[in-house]
């Protein structure tokens, strides 16, 4: 796992305010990038949670690099992804940090990147069969994280 890009994007609506008596906001809501629609739903849900908890949002983007390539050369340019995720994070009303990780295995990367017992929001389509996003949420719950599944609209 290699952190390739980290950028703090402050929304004009409301930067994170600490609770009374606290030095800084201790709570962070992590949103895992799954798809554009799923991530937008997750960012909306995380925005509501972060607003109530006076927390920050961290958008975690696992970018898989195939084995023939070294981890230092992703298949998609980081500049392109930076612009793409700046637009996605701009949808949130809360201070948002975007972290792009270059990795081989996204689940292994997430277990290393997330703090223990993190509050995580995963977005995806709600189907009657288990989807890739639903399986990811279940695996993160088993790893000890508090996971909220945000259903994307059709």
Buried (B, 14 or more C-beta within 10 A) or exposed (E): BEEBBEBEBEBEEBEBEEEEEEEEBEBBBBBBBBBEBBBBBBBBBBBBBBBEBBBBBBBBBBBBBEEEEEBEEBEEEEEEBBEBBEEBBEEBBBBBBBBBBBBEEBBEBBBEBBEEEBBBBBBBBBEEEEBEBBEBBBBBBEBEBEBBBBBBEE
